[in-house]
Amino acid sequence: MLLLLAALVLLVAAALYYKPSWRYRLLAGIAVYAEPGVQLTEADGLALEGWTMEDLQADERVSFDQSLLLVNSQYPIAEDFAADIVCYGDTDVQMNCCVTEAYRQLAAEVLERFDEHLYIRSAYRTAEEQAETIEEDGDVAAPLNTSEHQVGLALDVYVPYLAGMGFLDSEAGQYVNENCWQYGFIIRYPFYGVEETGISYEPWHLRYVGAPHAEIISRNHLTLEGYIASLEAGVWYQYGSYLISRQEGETLLLPEEFVSAVVSEDNLGGYIVTVLQPGPAARTQDSL
């Protein structure tokens, strides 16, 4: 019996040694329950003022993007949805305009750290391209108008010779999974979120949500569904130098003083407003 147990232990140890992705998933699973989350607190006593959409669009401190759109089988995009699509650099790879700089920084970091190029296997897809994907791989492809690829916010990435689940067999893949939040990305379908997303773990599927949302989601082990559901409409939340509020209607409330603000539709009929506050604690908001 002891010999059998020893042989089993050696077998498991060998498997974890020769299969880095298994070892990574084991340690990541332990970390989910061992690491403390981060605090998102309600912000009380804010001096707020109402802004029309026209006023917001005219203020140079305010930008609009699509970074916090919730897209899934329950919340599909409209047939006439228009994604803010641009080409990445001098390539023909298309993605949402709010993603490009964040991906450039992430890819540059991967190259510097691991001497590996981070490549994109799939980015933006038109409705026609998504329909073709469904026809070719209907078992795993999202139904039409429920794929984040159709809004250009999702990137399926890989390093040479290691794609799909094999992405985790690379140090670069593990780094991306652990640190992509620093660049505004989340692992959209984490191993701990299958019940909420309905989709199995996809360590190669990055989703841009921007700062500070990526950090909050990742470090609290949330899904995008869970995060947006946690933001009560009309309530302001504080995280570091940021204020966050999910709002509805054509007039939005913003603090009387702010450095910059990003407004994104949420695909639930409202908007998520992300404000960088003034003061010595405020960071200069980067392109994420």
TIMAR-520612 format. One record per atom (N, C-alpha, C, O): x, y, z. Coordinates in steps of 0.02 Angstrom, whole numbers, padded with zeros to 5 digits, always signed. Atoms other than C-alpha are relative to their C-alpha. Layout:
# residues N
XYZ ...
//
This chain:
# residues 288
+00041-00060+00000 +00000+00000+00000 +00043+00063+00000 +00030+00110-00037 -00045-00058-00003 +00140+00121+00045 +00037+00010-00065 +00047+00067-00088 -00034-00005+00065 +00230+00080-00117 -00047+00028-00053 -00026+00068-00094 +00049-00026+00047 +00071+00114-00215 -00010+00075+00010 -00014+00113-00038 +00009-00070-00015 +00047+00280-00127 +00061+00041-00021 +00054+00095-00048 -00061-00034+00020 +00229+00328-00155 +00004+00007-00076 +00025+00059-00102 -00001-00002+00073 +00214+00284-00339 -00049+00051-00027 -00035+00086-00076 +00050-00049+00021 +00057+00390-00353 +00026+00071+00010 +00016+00114-00032 -00028-00066-00014 +00144+00538-00272 +00053+00019-00051 +00055+00076-00076 -00052-00012+00050 +00292+00522-00390 -00031+00013-00068 -00006+00056-00105 +00033-00011+00064 +00175+00510-00538 -00030+00070-00005 -00023+00103-00056 +00029-00067-00001 +00084+00668-00488 +00055+00053-00004 +00048+00103-00040 -00056-00047+00001 +00249+00758-00455 +00030+00006-00069 +00047+00061-00092 -00028+00000+00067 +00315+00707-00625 -00046+00036-00048 -00023+00075-00091 +00048-00033+00045 +00156+00764-00711 +00002+00075+00009 +00000+00113-00040 -00003-00072-00014 +00164+00934-00625 +00065+00031-00024 +00067+00089-00043 -00065-00025+00022 +00348+00950-00670 +00002+00008-00076 +00025+00058-00102 -00004+00000+00073 +00329+00907-00854 -00059+00036-00034 -00058+00047-00094 +00058-00035+00029 +00162+00995-00878 -00010+00065+00039 -00050+00067+00085 +00004-00063-00038 +00183+01176-00821 -00070+00027+00006 -00087+00059+00056 +00068-00026-00003 +00002+01217-00862 -00039-00031+00057 -00080+00002+00089 +00034+00033-00055 -00059+01088-00737 +00023+00030+00066 -00017+00044+00111 -00027-00029-00061 +00057+01156-00603 -00027+00071+00011 -00045+00089+00067 +00025-00068-00005 +00003+01333-00641 -00073+00001+00023 -00092+00040+00066 +00072+00000-00017 -00182+01291-00631 -00010-00022+00073 -00055+00003+00106 +00005+00022-00070 -00157+01201-00465 +00017+00057+00047 -00020+00071+00094 -00021-00055-00044 -00063+01347-00387 -00048+00059-00006 -00061+00093+00044 +00048-00055+00009 -00184+01473-00462 -00064-00014+00038 -00094+00031+00068 +00060+00018-00037 -00329+01378-00388 +00008+00010+00074 -00038+00032+00108 -00014-00011-00071 -00248+01383-00217 +00000+00074+00016 -00026+00096+00068 -00006-00072-00011 -00214+01569-00235 -00068+00034+00003 -00077+00083+00040 +00067-00029+00000 -00397+01607-00269 -00028+00003+00071 -00061+00051+00090 +00028+00003-00067 -00440+01555-00093 +00049+00026+00054 +00029+00035+00112 -00050-00021-00049 -00279+01614-00009 +00014+00075-00003 +00029+00106+00048 -00018-00070+00007 -00253+01789-00079 -00059+00044+00020 -00116+00031+00002 +00054-00047-00016 -00352+01934-00005 -00020+00040-00061 +00020+00051-00106 +00023-00041+00056 -00458+02036-00123 +00018+00073+00011 +00060+00089+00053 -00011-00072-00008 -00461+02224-00143 -00066+00032+00019 -00120+00004+00007 +00060-00031-00027 -00583+02346-00068 -00028+00051-00048 +00008+00095-00072 +00037-00049+00038 -00713+02440-00168 -00053+00028+00047 -00099-00008+00067 +00043-00028-00051 -00803+02559-00051 -00048+00051-00030 -00032+00082-00082 +00047-00051+00022 -00955+02671-00072 +00029+00069+00018 +00056+00079+00072 -00024-00068-00010 -00910+02854-00090 -00059+00045+00020 -00103+00057-00020 +00054-00042-00025 -01023+02964+00016 +00019+00073+00000 +00077+00091+00002 -00011-00072-00007 -01045+03151+00020 +00031+00034-00059 +00061+00087-00051 -00029-00031+00060 -00990+03187-00158 -00044+00059-00023 -00105+00055-00021 +00036-00056+00032 -01037+03355-00234 -00006-00016-00074 +00044-00019-00110 +00011+00024+00068 -01116+03304-00400 -00039+00053-00039 -00076+00094-00012 +00040-00042+00044 -01186+03396-00549 -00019-00040-00062 +00017-00084-00083 +00026+00035+00058 -01289+03338-00698 +00031+00024-00064 +00041+00084-00074 -00028-00016+00064 -01215+03331-00871 -00043-00032-00055 -00060-00091-00050 +00031+00029+00058 -01305+03308-01035 +00053-00034-00043 +00113-00021-00034 -00048+00033+00044 -01225+03197-01166 +00037+00050-00043 +00097+00042-00056 -00033-00051+00041 -01190+03349-01272 +00055+00037+00038 +00109+00050+00012 -00050-00035-00041 -01100+03436-01129 +00060-00046+00013 +00117-00023+00011 -00055+00047-00013 -00998+03280-01091 +00044-00007-00062 +00106-00008-00057 -00038+00009+00062 -00947+03259-01273 +00041+00062-00017 +00091+00057-00052 -00036-00062+00015 -00891+03441-01279 +00057+00013+00049 +00099+00057+00038 -00052-00011-00050 -00779+03427-01125 +00061-00043-00016 +00054-00104-00022 -00061+00036+00020 -00600+03379-01167 +00025-00049+00053 +00066-00092+00039 -00019+00047-00053 -00581+03290-01000 -00038-00066-00004 -00019-00115+00029 +00044+00058+00003 -00716+03165-01046 +00009-00037-00065 +00010-00007-00119 -00004+00042+00061 -00696+03020-01167 -00052-00055+00004 -00071-00077+00058 +00049+00054+00006 -00820+02890-01226 +00034-00060-00032 +00070-00053-00081 -00023+00061+00033 -00774+02710-01263 -00050-00056+00012 -00104-00045+00040 +00046+00058-00006 -00852+02536-01266 +00030-00053+00046 +00012-00112+00041 -00040+00048-00038 -00736+02455-01139 -00039-00043+00049 -00017-00098+00066 +00036+00037-00051 -00869+02399-01015 -00067-00028-00024 -00113-00039+00015 +00059+00034+00028 -00999+02326-01131 -00002-00072+00025 +00047-00109+00018 +00010+00070-00018 -01067+02164-01061 -00033-00035-00059 -00089-00018-00079 +00025+00036+00060 -01089+02046-01208 +00000-00074+00015 +00053-00104+00025 +00006+00072-00010 -01153+01869-01182 -00068-00023-00027 -00103+00016-00060 +00062+00027+00028 -01301+01757-01223 -00061+00036+00028 -00113+00039-00005 +00056-00036-00030 -01412+01856-01105 -00004+00072-00024 -00059+00100-00028 -00003-00069+00023 -01356+02026-01168 +00037+00004-00066 +00096+00023-00068 -00032-00005+00066 -01321+02017-01355 +00003+00072-00023 -00033+00115+00002 -00002-00067+00030 -01273+02169-01456 -00056+00005-00052 -00079-00045-00078 +00053-00012+00049 -01402+02247-01571 +00025-00016-00070 +00085-00015-00083 -00018+00017+00069 -01406+02199-01754 +00039+00057-00033 +00083+00045-00074 -00032-00058+00031 -01352+02376-01801 +00057+00028+00042 +00077+00085+00032 -00054-00025-00043 -01216+02390-01668 +00062+00017-00042 +00081-00020-00087 -00060-00022+00035 -01064+02486-01729 +00058+00002+00049 +00058+00044+00095 -00059+00001-00044 -00899+02443-01644 +00050+00053-00023 +00055+00068-00083 -00050-00051+00015 -00762+02575-01635 +00065-00036-00019 +00109-00046+00022 -00053+00044+00023 -00638+02477-01740 +00054+00038-00037 +00040+00082-00078 -00058-00026+00036 -00463+02524-01797 +00048-00058-00013 +00041-00111+00016 -00053+00049+00011 -00314+02429-01865 +00054+00011+00052 +00069+00067+00071 -00053-00003-00050 -00177+02388-01742 +00066+00016-00034 +00092-00023-00074 -00063-00021+00030 -00021+02485-01790 -00003-00001-00075 -00050+00023-00106 -00003+00005+00073 +00031+02450-01968 -00020-00069-00024 -00001-00090-00079 +00024+00067+00019 -00052+02278-01970 -00072+00004-00025 -00103+00057-00023 +00070+00003+00019 -00219+02222-02037 -00043-00031+00055 -00101-00047+00043 +00038+00026-00057 -00272+02157-01865 -00044+00056+00026 -00021+00111+00042 +00048-00050-00022 -00429+02249-01812 -00021-00013+00072 -00030-00070+00092 +00024+00005-00069 -00481+02285-01633 -00033+00066+00018 -00027+00115-00018 +00032-00061-00024 -00580+02412-01535 +00054+00052+00015 +00108+00035+00041 -00052-00052-00007 -00488+02579-01528 +00024+00008+00072 +00081+00030+00083 -00022-00008-00069 -00483+02577-01338 +00049-00054+00021 +00077-00050+00076 -00041+00057-00018 -00382+02415-01341 +00072+00007-00024 +00118-00022+00006 -00064+00003+00036 -00235+02456-01453 +00061+00017+00043 +00110-00021+00042 -00058-00020-00040 -00118+02547-01334 +00013-00049+00057 +00070-00064+00072 -00008+00049-00054 -00151+02425-01193 +00033-00064-00025 +00077-00091+00008 -00030+00061+00028 -00109+02277-01304 +00073+00013-00019 +00116-00030-00009 -00069-00016+00018 +00047+02364-01369 +00045-00004+00061 +00100-00032+00058 -00040+00002-00061 +00110+02386-01191 +00008-00071+00026 +00063-00090+00047 -00004+00069-00024 +00069+02207-01142 +00047-00040-00044 +00090-00077-00018 -00042+00038+00046 +00152+02134-01297 +00074+00020+00008 +00118-00022+00005 -00068-00024-00009 +00306+02243-01270 +00030-00028+00064 +00089-00045+00066 -00025+00027-00063 +00321+02184-01090 +00016-00074-00006 +00067-00097+00020 -00012+00072+00010 +00306+02001-01140 +00065-00010-00039 +00104-00054-00023 -00060+00007+00040 +00441+02024-01271 +00063+00016+00041 +00113-00018+00035 -00058-00020-00040 +00557+02112-01149 +00017-00052+00053 +00075-00068+00065 -00011+00047-00055 +00533+01985-01009 +00021-00070-00024 +00064-00101+00007 -00008+00070+00019 +00530+01822-01106 +00028-00011-00070 +00037-00068-00092 -00025+00005+00068 +00598+01861-01278 -00048-00041-00043 -00027-00080-00086 +00053+00034+00037 +00433+01796-01346 -00047+00051-00029 -00065+00100+00005 +00050-00043+00029 +00315+01880-01466 -00069-00024+00019 -00084-00083+00013 +00070+00016-00015 +00134+01886-01408 -00041+00015-00062 -00046+00072-00084 +00038-00007+00063 +00027+01855-01561 -00075-00004+00013 -00098-00030+00063 +00073+00001-00003 -00158+01877-01592 -00026-00050-00051 -00013-00043-00111 +00030+00049+00045 -00250+01728-01665 -00067+00024-00025 -00086+00011-00082 +00066-00025+00019 -00420+01812-01667 -00015+00064+00038 -00005+00067+00099 +00018-00063-00032 -00475+01990-01632 -00071+00018-00022 -00118-00019-00009 +00067-00020+00021 -00622+02086-01708 -00026-00045-00055 +00011-00065-00101 +00034+00038+00053 -00746+01987-01811 -00064+00037-00019 -00101+00059+00024 +00064-00026+00023 -00886+02055-01917 -00054-00053+00014 -00038-00110+00031 +00054+00048-00009 -01057+01973-01903 +00008-00058-00049 -00006-00116-00033 -00010+00052+00050 -01017+01879-02063 +00056-00048+00020 +00050-00108+00012 -00056+00042-00022 -00852+01817-01994 -00019-00042+00061 +00002-00100+00067 +00023+00039-00057 -00935+01764-01832 -00045-00058-00023 -00042-00113+00004 +00043+00052+00028 -01065+01668-01933 +00043-00056-00030 +00026-00115-00023 -00045+00050+00028 -00923+01580-02025 +00033-00041+00055 +00041-00101+00050 -00031+00034-00056 -00839+01539-01859 -00049-00050+00031 -00029-00106+00050 +00051+00045-00027 -01002+01463-01796 -00008-00060-00045 -00014-00117-00021 +00008+00056+00047 -01017+01359-01953 +00059-00048+00004 +00050-00109-00002 -00060+00042-00003 -00838+01297-01937 +00009-00034+00068 +00034-00091+00071 -00014+00025-00068 -00834+01273-01748 -00058+00015+00046 -00050+00047+00098 +00061-00018-00035 -01012+01283-01686 -00004-00026+00071 -00042+00001+00111 +00003+00028-00068 -00979+01179-01530 +00026+00048+00052 +00005+00047+00110 -00030-00045-00049 -00875+01315-01449 -00009+00074-00017 +00000+00117+00027 +00008-00070+00020 -00910+01475-01547 -00064+00029+00030 -00116-00005+00033 +00058-00033-00029 -01029+01599-01467 -00051+00014-00055 -00032+00029-00112 +00052-00017+00049 -01197+01626-01556 +00008+00071-00026 +00040+00113+00005 -00005-00065+00032 -01212+01774-01672 -00024+00055+00047 -00075+00049+00080 +00014-00060-00039 -01211+01943-01584 +00008-00010+00076 -00011+00034+00116 -00015+00010-00071 -01159+01867-01417 +00074-00007+00013 +00096-00022+00068 -00072+00008-00006 -00972+01863-01450 +00034+00068+00010 +00018+00116-00025 -00039-00061-00011 -00854+01995-01382 +00045+00016-00058 +00067+00073-00066 -00040-00014+00060 -00755+01976-01541 -00036+00048-00047 -00004+00084-00084 +00038-00045+00044 -00895+02068-01631 +00001+00072+00023 -00019+00117-00014 -00009-00069-00022 -00861+02222-01525 +00074+00019+00002 +00091+00076+00018 -00072-00015+00004 -00672+02208-01543 +00035+00007+00066 +00091+00032+00068 -00030-00006-00067 -00640+02199-01356 +00036-00063+00023 +00068-00063+00075 -00030+00064-00018 -00581+02018-01354 +00059-00015-00045 +00057-00001-00105 -00059+00021+00037 -00410+01954-01407 +00016-00071+00020 +00025-00086+00079 -00025+00067-00012 -00364+01771-01423 +00074+00000-00016 +00093+00010-00074 -00072-00009+00008 -00176+01770-01397 +00037-00066+00007 +00011-00115+00032 -00043+00060-00005 -00033+01645-01408 +00072+00021-00009 +00087+00076-00031 -00071-00008+00015 +00154+01629-01415 +00018-00057-00048 -00019-00106-00052 -00016+00051+00049 +00243+01526-01549 -00002-00070+00028 +00029-00085+00080 +00006+00071-00015 +00199+01341-01541 -00043-00016+00061 -00054-00074+00078 +00040+00013-00060 +00090+01365-01386 -00063+00044-00002 -00061+00103+00014 +00064-00034+00004 -00092+01411-01412 -00051-00039+00040 -00037-00094+00064 +00052+00034-00038 -00255+01366-01328 +00022-00011+00072 +00055+00031+00102 -00021+00016-00068 -00230+01280-01161 +00075-00005+00007 +00103+00005+00061 -00073+00003+00000 -00048+01257-01210 +00032+00067+00014 +00092+00070+00031 -00026-00066-00016 -00028+01445-01186 +00029+00003+00070 +00078+00038+00083 -00023+00001-00069 -00007+01409-01001 +00064-00040+00010 +00094-00037+00064 -00063+00035-00006 +00142+01296-01036 +00059+00046-00010 +00117+00026-00001 -00053-00049+00009 +00241+01453-01074 +00002+00048+00059 -00050+00062+00089 -00007-00050-00052 +00309+01575-00947 -00038+00064-00019 -00066+00098+00023 +00035-00060+00024 +00237+01713-01055 -00075-00007+00012 -00108+00040+00034 +00071+00011-00011 +00064+01636-01046 -00020+00005+00073 -00073+00033+00089 +00014-00005-00071 +00072+01621-00859 +00004+00072+00024 -00036+00095+00064 -00006-00070-00018 +00132+01800-00844 -00062+00039-00022 -00089+00079+00015 +00059-00034+00025 -00012+01860-00953 -00060-00014+00044 -00098+00032+00061 +00057+00017-00042 -00139+01766-00848 +00003+00033+00068 -00049+00052+00096 -00007-00029-00067 -00070+01836-00686 +00001+00076+00000 -00019+00107+00049 -00014-00072-00002 -00032+02014-00740 -00036+00041-00053 -00024+00101-00058 +00031-00039+00053 -00141+02063-00887 -00043+00057+00027 -00056+00106-00008 +00040-00053-00029 -00247+02167-00767 +00038+00066+00005 +00009+00120+00004 -00040-00061-00004 -00102+02289-00754 -00004+00040-00065 +00014+00099-00066 +00006-00033+00065 -00135+02331-00937 -00073+00010-00020 -00087+00027-00077 +00071-00012+00013 -00324+02343-00923 -00038-00061-00025 -00097-00054-00043 +00033+00061+00024 -00364+02162-00973 -00020-00046+00057 +00009-00043+00112 +00017+00055-00045 -00450+02020-00884 +00000-00065-00040 -00008-00064-00101 +00014+00065+00031 -00456+01834-00920 -00076-00006+00003 -00105-00017+00056 +00073-00006+00002 -00636+01841-00976 -00036-00061+00025 -00089-00056+00056 +00032+00062-00021 -00676+01659-00942 +00047-00038+00047 +00080-00086+00026 -00045+00032-00048 -00580+01611-00783 -00025-00069+00021 -00085-00084+00014 +00019+00068-00020 -00580+01434-00715 -00050+00001+00058 -00088-00047+00067 +00045-00003-00056 -00677+01492-00562 -00067+00032-00018 -00110+00041+00025 +00061-00038+00018 -00815+01580-00661 -00046-00036-00048 -00091-00004-00076 +00040+00037+00050 -00892+01442-00768 -00075+00005+00014 -00115+00010-00032 +00071-00001-00017 -01057+01446-00673 -00032+00065-00022 -00090+00066-00042 +00027-00065+00018 -01079+01632-00709 +00005+00013-00075 -00041+00041-00105 -00010-00015+00071 -01009+01641-00885 -00030-00053-00045 -00049-00038-00102 +00024+00055+00041 -01068+01471-00947 +00052-00024-00049 +00036-00064-00094 -00053+00017+00047 -00901+01453-01036 +00060-00026+00039 +00079+00003+00090 -00057+00030-00034 -00754+01343-00987 +00060+00047-00002 +00063+00095-00040 -00061-00039-00007 -00585+01414-00939 +00035+00010-00067 +00048-00038-00104 -00036-00017+00061 -00500+01504-01083 +00057+00048+00018 +00048+00109+00016 -00056-00043-00021 -00329+01569-01026 +00029+00042-00057 +00070+00086-00044 -00025-00037+00057 -00295+01635-01200 -00046+00059-00019 -00027+00100-00061 +00051-00049+00021 -00451+01746-01211 +00003+00061+00046 -00022+00059+00102 -00005-00062-00037 -00413+01923-01152 -00058+00045-00018 -00081+00047-00075 +00054-00049+00010 -00548+02053-01130 +00021+00066+00030 +00040+00068+00089 -00018-00066-00025 -00513+02238-01113 -00058+00031+00038 -00115+00032+00013 +00050-00037-00038 -00607+02330-00976 +00028+00066+00026 -00010+00109+00048 -00031-00062-00022 -00482+02466-00930 +00012+00004+00074 -00008-00040+00112 -00016-00012-00071 -00420+02536-00765 -00056+00040+00033 -00086+00083+00000 -00030+00050-00044 -00460+02514-00625 -00039-00066+00001 -00026-00109+00042 +00046+00057+00000 -00592+02385-00670 +00036-00067-00006 +00018-00115+00027 -00037+00063+00009 -00468+02253-00727 +00031-00023+00065 +00031-00083+00081 -00031+00019-00064 -00378+02258-00560 -00053-00024+00050 -00043-00074+00084 +00053+00019-00047 -00539+02251-00459 -00027-00069-00016 -00035-00111+00028 +00028+00064+00022 -00608+02105-00561 +00050-00056+00014 +00032-00108+00042 -00050+00053-00005 -00446+02006-00563 +00019-00016+00072 +00022-00074+00091 -00024+00012-00068 -00391+02029-00383 -00055-00022+00048 -00042-00047+00102 +00056+00026-00039 -00565+01991-00317 -00029-00065-00029 -00079-00091-00005 +00020+00063+00031 -00581+01838-00430 -00074+00002-00021 -00113-00042-00005 +00068-00010+00024 -00740+01903-00512 -00003-00016-00075 +00049-00021-00108 +00012-00001+00072 -00815+01880-00683 -00025+00069-00018 -00043+00108+00026 +00028-00065+00020 -00870+02030-00786 -00073+00004+00018 -00098+00056+00038 +00070+00002-00019 -01049+01976-00756 -00008+00017+00074 -00050+00059+00093 +00005-00012-00072 -01022+01973-00568 +00019+00070+00019 -00011+00099+00064 -00023-00067-00016 -00930+02138-00566 -00054+00052-00016 -00071+00094+00026 +00050-00049+00019 -01061+02236-00661 -00062-00007+00043 -00093+00043+00062 +00058+00011-00043 -01200+02157-00558 +00012+00029+00070 -00036+00047+00104 -00015-00026-00066 -01110+02217-00401 -00004+00076+00004 -00005+00104+00058 +00003-00073+00001 -01119+02399-00456 -00073+00021+00000 -00107+00018-00051 +00070-00021-00005 -01286+02463-00394 -00010+00066-00037 +00029+00113-00028 +00013-00060+00040 -01360+02592-00512 -00009+00061+00045 -00045+00059+00094 +00006-00063-00036 -01340+02770-00449 +00046+00007+00059 +00049+00061+00089 -00046-00003-00057 -01213+02727-00315 +00071+00014-00025 +00092-00013-00077 -00070-00014+00016 -01035+02797-00321 +00045-00043+00043 +00036-00048+00104 -00049+00042-00035 -00892+02681-00275 +00069+00031-00008 +00084+00063-00058 -00068-00027+00001 -00713+02728-00235 +00050-00057+00001 +00043-00105+00039 -00056+00047-00001 -00556+02631-00276 +00064+00040-00014 +00076+00061-00071 -00060-00040+00010 -00392+02721-00249 -00019+00071-00021 -00059+00104+00013 +00013-00067+00025 -00396+02882-00349 -00061+00002-00046 -00078+00055-00073 +00056+00004+00047 -00546+02823-00450 -00067+00000+00035 -00074-00026+00090 +00071+00005-00018 -00733+02846-00431 -00036-00036-00057 -00022-00023-00116 +00035+00041+00049 -00850+02725-00519 -00074+00003+00014 -00095-00003+00071 +00073-00001-00009 -01037+02737-00548 -00034-00028-00062 -00017-00011-00119 +00043+00024+00055 -01164+02641-00653 -00064+00041+00002 -00098+00045+00053 +00055-00047+00002 -01299+02761-00710 -00046-00015-00059 -00026-00049-00107 +00049+00008+00053 -01453+02765-00818 -00028+00069-00019 -00026+00115+00022 +00029-00063+00022 -01536+02903-00919 +00046+00039-00046 +00103+00020-00057 -00037-00042+00047 -01479+03038-01038 +00040+00055+00034 +00080+00089+00002 -00039-00048-00039 -01412+03152-00901 +00039-00039+00052 +00010-00077+00091 -00043+00036-00046 -01265+03086-00802 +00027+00046+00054 +00040+00105+00041 -00028-00037-00055 -01202+03142-00633 +00075-00012+00004 +00097-00070+00001 -00072+00004-00010 -01017+03179-00613 +00020+00046+00058 -00014+00094+00072 -00024-00046-00052 -00917+03255-00470 +00013+00069-00030 +00029+00076-00089 -00011-00068+00024 -00899+03443-00481 +00072+00010-00022 +00085+00049-00068 -00070-00006+00018 -00710+03424-00490 +00027-00069-00018 +00017-00117+00019 -00031+00063+00020 -00617+03287-00584 +00055+00014-00050 +00056+00065-00084 -00055-00006+00048 -00460+03260-00686 -00021-00025-00069 -00010+00009-00119 +00023+00028+00064 -00534+03148-00820 -00056-00049+00015 -00064-00072+00072 +00055+00048-00008 -00683+03035-00848 -00008-00040-00064 +00001-00014-00119 +00014+00045+00056 -00722+02886-00960 -00071-00025+00008 -00090-00049+00061 +00069+00022+00000 -00901+02844-01005 -00008-00057-00049 +00009-00050-00108 +00011+00058+00043 -00945+02673-01073 -00071-00025+00009 -00095-00031+00065 +00064+00035-00006 -01114+02599-01113 +00013-00069+00029 +00067-00098+00020 -00009+00065-00031 -01143+02438-01018 -00038-00056-00036 -00031-00115-00017 +00042+00047+00038 -01262+02352-01142 -00058-00027+00042 -00090-00076+00023 +00058+00016-00041 -01390+02341-01003 -00049+00059+00002 -00097+00060+00041 +00044-00058+00003 -01470+02507-01047 +00027+00060+00037 -00007+00111+00042 -00029-00055-00036 -01353+02617-00948 +00072+00013-00017 +00096-00008-00069 -00070-00019+00011 -01177+02683-00930 +00040-00014+00064 +00012-00014+00119 -00046+00003-00056 -01027+02654-00819 +00049+00058-00007 +00083+00064-00058 -00042-00060+00001 -00935+02813-00776 +00060-00012+00046 +00053-00032+00103 -00062+00010-00038 -00753+02803-00719 +00036+00067+00004 +00055+00095-00047 -00027-00068-00011 -00682+02963-00645 +00066-00004+00037 +00072-00040+00087 -00063-00008-00036 -00504+03004-00596 -00004+00065+00039 -00017+00118+00011 +00008-00058-00043 -00505+03123-00448 +00063+00043+00001 +00118+00019-00012 -00058-00044-00008 -00392+03273-00423 +00032-00010+00069 +00003-00044+00111 -00033+00004-00065 -00270+03289-00279 +00066-00035-00004 +00082-00065-00055 -00068+00029+00000 -00097+03229-00229 +00000-00075-00009 +00051-00102-00032 +00001+00073+00006 -00153+03046-00228 -00018-00022-00070 -00009-00080-00088 +00023+00019+00067 -00218+03052-00405 +00059-00017-00044 +00109+00019-00045 -00050+00019+00049 -00116+02962-00535 -00016+00031-00067 -00075+00044-00082 +00014-00022+00067 -00096+03028-00709 -00030-00058-00038 +00002-00110-00046 +00035+00056+00032 -00222+02924-00805 +00033-00015-00066 +00043+00029-00108 -00032+00020+00063 -00138+02827-00943 -00053-00022-00049 -00112-00013-00038 +00045+00017+00054 -00214+02758-01102 -00042-00062+00015 -00085-00079-00026 +00040+00059-00016 -00284+02604-01014 -00069+00020+00024 -00109-00023+00041 
//
